Amino acid sequence: MTIEEPMTIEPMTAGVPPAGTLTPGRLRAWAWHKQGLDGSLAGRTAEQVFARAGWARSVGGANPYLTLFARAGIRREQVDADVLSHRILELPTARGCTYVLGRDDFAWALQLGKDAEEAFRILGRLGVDRSEITLLEEQVLHTLAEASAPLDPKQLKEELGDSVRSLGEEGKKKGAATTLPTALGILQAQGRIRRVPVNGRLDQQRYAYELWGLPRGPLDDDGARTELICRYLGWTGGATLKQSQWFTGFTVAQSKAALAAVGAVQVAAGVTTEVTTGGGGTLWMLPDDVERLAAFEEPAEEQIQLLAGTDSLMLLRRNAAELLAEDAPDGAAPEGDALERAAPERDNTVRQALGSLALQADLPDHPILDRGRIIGFWQYDPGKERIVSRVFRNRTPAVDRRIAEVQAWIREDLGDFRAYSLDSPASRQQRIDGLAASAGAN
């Protein structure tokens, strides 16, 4: 995707925070608040959490469960019940990626997924006619209509027989061993079928399919893109053009049109202040959020959360590096806060050892945060039924308390905490051992 310079919009002056007040710590705390990680979503439903904080990336991991537990205290039993009743579902949407989202968003979110022609492109290069896939789609629908229960891909392949064509070694190299996954993907993107977790859990990535027939929503494609930009800026509290394009997958022209449609503004340099990220990009914000940010007060007390590495706080903007503490206190913590009381030499060691991790696209370990700042990492060791953690600076009672709460929740609700479908205790053992070995530095 080519990233061009952002469009020029008249800079906003009214309601902008005073110059010099938008420190990294303030912006982190603002994003923390917008994500509902400050307790403001306590007691809300899963649908309400996803509407306020953003959709939860799934990839067969436990992130959707922790997203809801961290923000609203929702337990796995309730989440699974919400999936069963279609109040929340895992669907392909922005960039064709799967997220768990609330039912009010189903129709327009599906419009943002890959369209049929894009999904078919690879098969076209393998000599598959579009008419063959269209026929297979109809046969899938007929087979599911005749079935007494959802069918998994293996069962569907057996029922469909020769209608599903093997694409040989060349197809395997391109990620298309047969024609069936493409037909299923197209039907799901159209809302005609839906995936059903085989055992009702979102963190197993074993699915069957059933008929759905979701009515098309009232928005056209431009309207769906506008809705997503509005939601995205609300979820993040502000983002660069490049960050928004990474999440949405929109072209430059589509991004410009959507930003203009929602009245997004830049808090431009040289006016009253400059809002920048670690990469130096100016933030686009909703006008109401600019005024709210001007009145926003950073919390004085610790607010500790353990999140998944794919939590919306990091994933929406891919900005984990910006969430690491700087070498000097930024004023967000009260005087005497143990998390701000560390020798400069130790701070430098922490940044050198961990800064490269935060610059990766996805964190290899799950973060521990305080008011939007990454203060450590953690993994769950199912063999010992415990969380293994490394906190960069002095541990406080609030950190230990939250670790104990999340540890008990994983034991009782999940049994393990997988980052993605292929994550296993064996595959993460090296990271578990590394965190355990470094724990003595706390």
Disulfide bonds with the S-S distance in Angstrom:
none
